[in-house]
Amino acid sequence: METWPFWLAGLGIGAFVPLFALTTGKALGISSGYSEMCALARPAGAERWKLWFALGLPLGGLLATVLSSGGAQVTTSSSDMAQALHLDGAAQLALLALGGGLIGYGARTAGGCTSGHSIVGLAQGAKSSLIATLGFMVGGFAATWIAVLLAGGVQ
Amino acid sequence: MKPVLFLGAGALFGFLLSQARATDFAAIHGMFRLTDLHLFGVIGVAVATAAAGLALLRRGPTTALNGETISVKPKPVHKGLFVGGLVFGVGWALSGACPGTALAQLGEGKLYALATVAGILAGTWLRQRASAPAGNTARSC
């Protein structure tokens, strides 16, 4: 199975939001699931479902890979990242960890991520989520172009 | 709360993220380089579909199938939205992942995403430590 065209993937992700709410009563959100991972030692509270949801995500990634035309395969470095930014090995892992740190810090500062703000929040027409999503996009564009220029410019 | 229900929902969402290529560094890099508009299309269709579905849901039941009250509300406006968004966006572009896709990448066999996930946990912890009142260690790692 190949990956889906944009409209099918968009329909699937978009339909997931109301169906998840209808089934569980919850609004989809993922970044706060990392707070639950940080709170594992504490008794389970009302947010514990986010931990289980987060743990389900890798299973879905695995299923997609098993069903893909290429089949399951394990990689320890990103060839895309090596090609785009000329980074490999330890330097690549360091940039991934730094990027991850900014994601975690930024998501907790903004109170949500691309799922909670940019899908669920925008779908509700929330002003807060529009502001956060503008931040995601401006930050992403700026960092991409600076990284490309530092890595040797546009080829 | 049934763990298996949320585990299954997470698996379905992870599958959708993979099928959308939201777990693909090249797709995210291409979106910000404006050389591959695929993910803009995914987000646009997803938001429109979710908006229509949530509008329908507002006319329907107030109780979910598991008996809980359906609670999907806009998040409050506060000062951290744009600044936090900027920081998040830089991380999104550098790592080619977001909190959900980093975990889906692990399932895809992209073991380098362990570095991203560890970073997200560290950033979450740092931010919560910075904002927690003195002596309150709740939600810290």
Interface residues (C-beta under 8 A of the other chain):
Chain A: T3 W4 F6 W7 L8 A9 G10 L11 G12 I13 G14 A15 F16 V17 P18 L19 F20 A21 L22 T23 T24 G25 K26 A27 L28 I30 S31 G33 Y34 S35 M37 C38 A39 R42 R48 W49 K50 W52 F53 A54 L55 G56 L57 P58 L59 G60 G61 L62 L63 A64 T65 A72 Q73 V74 T75 T76 S77 S78 D80 M81 A84 Q92 L93 A94 L95 L96 A97 L98 G99 G100 G101 L102 I103 G104 Y105 G106 A107 R108 T109 A110 G111 G112 C113 T114 S115 G116 H117 S118 I119 V120 G121 L122 A123 Q124 G125 A126 K127 S128 S129 I131 A132 T133 L134 G135 F136 M137 V138 G139 G140 F141 A142 A143 T144 W145 A147 V148
Chain B: M1 P3 V4 L5 F6 L7 G8 A9 G10 A11 L12 F13 G14 F15 L16 L17 S18 Q19 A20 R21 A22 T23 D24 F25 A26 I28 H29 M31 F32 R33 H38 L39 G41 V42 I43 G44 V45 A46 V47 A48 T49 A50 A51 A52 G53 L54 L56 L57 G60 P61 T63 A64 L65 N66 E68 T69 I70 S71 V72 K73 P74 K75 P76 V77 H78 G80 L81 F82 V83 G84 G85 L86 V87 F88 G89 V90 G91 W92 A93 L94 S95 G96 A97 C98 P99 G100 A102 L103 A104 Q105 L106 G107 E108 G109 K110 L111 Y112 A113 A115 T116 V117 A118 G119 I120 L121 A122 G123 T124 W125 L126 R127 Q128 S131 A138 R139 S140 C141
